[in-house]
């Protein structure tokens, strides 16, 4: 019994030390986004717990939309949709074309869950545009996608788990159109070590900090032409997939 108490006491001590270290780290760096209990602010840089907080927005559509509005993201709320027992959404939004804070998306009627929209906005501000300017010498004007909502199981299987696309909690990014007219696509530019390939890998790596799941051509052949980004609920617990 004493041994059990000693072990329990040691675990508590480690937890306290860890929390104090985390507080000190965030205080010294002036980064509240590195703390798990601070409110999410889409305008802040990406922190240690930003990804978890973004995924956690799946539980509160109202709070998610309020965050978008507070960050200046112009959007249209989509009406709830239900297709059978497994498919549909209640928190869909669509970026307004020409909005001052977000890139254009193609197709223009792209609708995603609010947590995915919030994550896309932060991805643009903190990852996509900085990487484009650094590696390609210009900004991104448009993101090309294969869409979001699709009532289907994983990889179109007839059985098994349902895809995050079935609830609009995923989006497949196929490429980027730059401000100077150039086009960078996953299927054509992923391989190699030129600027376009480095840009694609940079935006993939940055997405891993924001989305619960980030899959690229490095994962399997099914993703050879796009980046799959989703906010699966497990991401709120820190269980992330990045490949």
C-alpha positions as CSV (number, residue, x, y, z in Angstrom):
1,X,0.0,0.0,0.0
2,X,2.8,2.4,0.8
3,X,4.5,1.6,-2.5
4,X,1.2,2.5,-4.3
5,X,1.0,5.8,-2.4
6,X,4.6,6.7,-3.2
7,X,4.0,6.0,-6.9
8,X,0.8,8.1,-6.8
9,X,2.6,10.9,-5.0
10,X,5.4,10.8,-7.5
11,X,2.9,11.0,-10.4
12,X,1.2,14.0,-8.8
13,X,4.5,15.7,-8.3
14,X,5.5,15.2,-11.9
15,X,2.1,16.6,-13.0
16,X,2.6,19.7,-10.9
17,X,6.1,20.2,-12.1
18,X,4.9,19.8,-15.7
19,X,2.1,22.3,-15.3
20,X,4.4,24.8,-13.6
21,X,6.9,24.4,-16.5
22,X,4.2,24.9,-19.0
23,X,3.0,28.1,-17.2
24,X,6.6,29.4,-17.1
25,X,7.2,28.6,-20.7
26,X,4.0,30.5,-21.8
27,X,4.7,33.4,-19.5
28,X,8.3,33.9,-20.6
29,X,7.4,33.7,-24.2
30,X,4.2,35.7,-23.8
31,X,2.2,33.1,-25.7
32,X,-1.2,32.3,-24.1
33,X,-2.0,30.0,-27.0
34,X,0.6,27.6,-25.6
35,X,-1.7,26.9,-22.6
36,X,-4.5,24.4,-22.7
37,X,-7.0,26.5,-20.8
38,X,-6.8,29.8,-22.5
39,X,-9.6,30.8,-24.9
40,X,-8.9,30.2,-28.6
41,X,-8.2,33.4,-30.6
42,X,-7.9,32.8,-34.4
43,X,-5.8,36.0,-34.7
44,X,-3.1,34.6,-32.4
45,X,-0.1,32.7,-33.8
46,X,-0.3,28.9,-33.7
47,X,0.5,27.5,-30.3
48,X,1.0,24.2,-28.6
49,X,-2.7,23.6,-28.0
50,X,-4.2,25.5,-31.0
51,X,-5.0,22.3,-32.9
52,X,-6.8,20.7,-30.0
53,X,-8.9,23.9,-29.4
54,X,-9.8,24.0,-33.1
55,X,-11.0,20.4,-33.0
56,X,-12.9,21.1,-29.8
57,X,-15.1,23.6,-31.7
58,X,-17.1,20.7,-33.0
59,X,-19.0,20.7,-29.7
60,X,-20.1,24.4,-30.0
61,X,-21.1,25.7,-33.4
62,X,-22.2,29.0,-31.9
63,X,-18.8,29.7,-30.3
64,X,-17.1,28.7,-33.5
65,X,-19.0,31.1,-35.6
66,X,-18.4,33.8,-33.0
67,X,-14.7,33.2,-33.4
68,X,-14.9,33.6,-37.2
69,X,-16.7,36.8,-36.8
70,X,-14.4,38.2,-34.2
71,X,-11.4,37.4,-36.5
72,X,-13.1,39.3,-39.4
73,X,-13.8,36.2,-41.5
74,X,-16.8,36.8,-43.7
75,X,-19.0,33.7,-44.1
76,X,-22.5,32.5,-44.8
77,X,-24.0,30.0,-42.4
78,X,-25.4,27.0,-44.3
79,X,-28.8,25.4,-43.3
80,X,-28.5,22.1,-41.5
81,X,-28.5,19.0,-43.6
82,X,-29.3,15.4,-42.9
83,X,-28.8,12.4,-45.2
84,X,-29.7,9.2,-43.4
85,X,-28.4,8.3,-40.0
86,X,-24.7,8.9,-40.6
87,X,-24.4,11.9,-42.9
88,X,-25.1,15.6,-42.6
89,X,-24.1,18.6,-40.6
90,X,-25.5,21.3,-38.4
91,X,-22.6,23.7,-38.4
92,X,-21.8,24.3,-42.1
93,X,-20.4,27.6,-43.3
94,X,-19.2,29.0,-46.6
95,X,-16.5,31.7,-47.0
96,X,-18.0,34.7,-48.7
97,X,-16.2,35.3,-52.1
98,X,-14.1,38.4,-52.0
99,X,-13.9,38.4,-48.2
100,X,-11.1,40.6,-47.0
101,X,-9.6,38.0,-44.6
102,X,-9.6,34.8,-46.6
103,X,-8.4,33.3,-49.9
104,X,-10.9,32.4,-52.6
105,X,-11.8,28.7,-52.8
106,X,-12.7,26.7,-55.9
107,X,-15.4,25.6,-56.3
108,X,-16.8,28.8,-54.9
109,X,-19.7,27.1,-53.2
110,X,-17.4,25.0,-51.0
111,X,-19.1,24.4,-47.7
112,X,-17.3,23.0,-44.6
113,X,-18.0,22.5,-41.0
114,X,-17.2,25.6,-38.9
115,X,-14.2,24.1,-37.2
116,X,-12.7,23.2,-40.6
117,X,-13.3,26.8,-41.7
118,X,-11.6,28.2,-38.6
119,X,-8.7,25.9,-39.2
120,X,-8.4,26.9,-42.9
121,X,-8.4,30.5,-42.0
122,X,-5.5,30.0,-39.5
123,X,-3.7,27.8,-42.0
124,X,-3.9,30.6,-44.6
125,X,-2.7,33.3,-42.3
126,X,0.1,31.4,-40.5
127,X,1.2,28.8,-43.0
128,X,0.1,29.1,-46.6
129,X,0.7,32.8,-47.3
130,X,4.0,33.0,-45.4
131,X,5.2,29.8,-47.2
132,X,4.1,31.2,-50.6
133,X,5.9,34.5,-50.1
134,X,9.1,32.8,-48.8
135,X,9.4,30.0,-51.3
136,X,7.5,31.2,-54.4
137,X,7.9,35.0,-54.1
138,X,4.2,35.8,-54.2
139,X,0.9,35.2,-52.5
140,X,-1.8,32.6,-53.0
141,X,-4.9,33.9,-54.7
142,X,-7.1,30.8,-54.8
143,X,-7.2,27.3,-53.2
144,X,-8.4,24.6,-55.5
145,X,-10.3,21.7,-53.8
146,X,-12.1,18.5,-54.5
147,X,-14.8,19.5,-52.1
148,X,-15.8,18.7,-48.6
149,X,-19.2,17.1,-47.9
150,X,-19.7,13.6,-49.3
151,X,-22.0,11.0,-47.7
152,X,-19.6,8.1,-47.9
153,X,-17.4,5.7,-45.9
154,X,-13.6,5.9,-45.8
155,X,-12.1,5.6,-49.3
156,X,-15.6,4.9,-50.6
157,X,-15.8,1.5,-49.0
158,X,-19.1,-0.3,-48.7
159,X,-18.5,-1.2,-45.0
160,X,-16.5,0.2,-42.1
161,X,-16.0,3.6,-40.6
162,X,-17.6,6.7,-42.1
163,X,-15.4,9.4,-43.6
164,X,-15.1,12.8,-42.0
165,X,-16.4,14.0,-45.3
166,X,-19.8,12.6,-44.3
167,X,-20.1,15.4,-41.8
168,X,-18.3,18.2,-43.8
169,X,-15.4,17.9,-41.2
170,X,-12.9,17.3,-44.0
171,X,-11.7,19.1,-47.1
172,X,-9.4,17.8,-49.9
173,X,-7.0,20.5,-51.3
174,X,-5.8,19.8,-54.8
175,X,-3.7,22.9,-55.6
176,X,-3.1,26.6,-55.4
177,X,-3.3,29.4,-57.9
178,X,-0.8,32.2,-57.2
179,X,-1.3,35.9,-57.5
180,X,1.0,36.0,-60.5
181,X,-1.1,33.3,-62.3
182,X,1.1,30.3,-61.7
183,X,-0.6,27.1,-60.5
184,X,0.9,24.6,-58.0
185,X,-0.9,21.2,-57.8
186,X,-0.3,18.2,-55.6
187,X,-0.5,15.7,-58.4
188,X,2.1,17.5,-60.5
189,X,4.4,19.2,-58.1
190,X,4.7,17.0,-55.0
191,X,7.8,15.1,-56.1
192,X,11.2,16.8,-56.4
193,X,13.0,19.5,-54.5
194,X,12.1,22.6,-56.4
195,X,10.3,25.6,-54.9
196,X,6.8,24.3,-55.7
197,X,7.5,20.9,-54.0
198,X,9.0,22.6,-51.0
199,X,5.9,24.9,-50.7
200,X,3.6,21.9,-50.8
201,X,5.5,20.1,-48.1
202,X,5.6,23.3,-46.0
203,X,1.8,23.7,-46.1
204,X,1.3,20.0,-45.4
205,X,3.6,20.2,-42.3
206,X,1.9,23.4,-41.1
207,X,-1.5,21.8,-41.5
208,X,-0.4,19.1,-39.1
209,X,-0.4,21.6,-36.2
210,X,-4.0,22.7,-37.0
211,X,-5.9,19.7,-38.2
212,X,-6.6,16.4,-36.5
213,X,-5.7,14.6,-39.7
214,X,-3.4,15.7,-42.5
215,X,-2.7,13.2,-45.3
216,X,-0.6,13.7,-48.4
217,X,0.9,11.6,-51.2
218,X,3.4,10.4,-48.6
219,X,0.6,8.5,-47.0
220,X,-0.8,6.3,-49.9
221,X,-1.8,6.3,-53.5
222,X,-5.4,7.4,-52.7
223,X,-3.9,10.8,-51.7
224,X,-1.5,11.2,-54.6
225,X,-3.5,14.2,-56.0
226,X,-4.6,16.1,-52.8
227,X,-4.0,16.9,-49.2
228,X,-6.8,15.6,-46.9
229,X,-7.4,17.9,-43.9
230,X,-10.0,17.0,-41.3
231,X,-11.0,17.7,-37.8
232,X,-11.8,14.3,-36.4
233,X,-13.0,14.4,-32.8
234,X,-10.0,12.5,-31.6
235,X,-7.9,15.6,-32.3
236,X,-9.4,17.3,-29.3
237,X,-7.6,14.7,-27.1
238,X,-4.3,15.3,-28.9
239,X,-4.5,12.2,-31.1
240,X,-3.3,13.5,-34.5
241,X,-2.3,11.9,-37.8
242,X,0.2,13.6,-40.0
243,X,1.7,12.0,-43.0
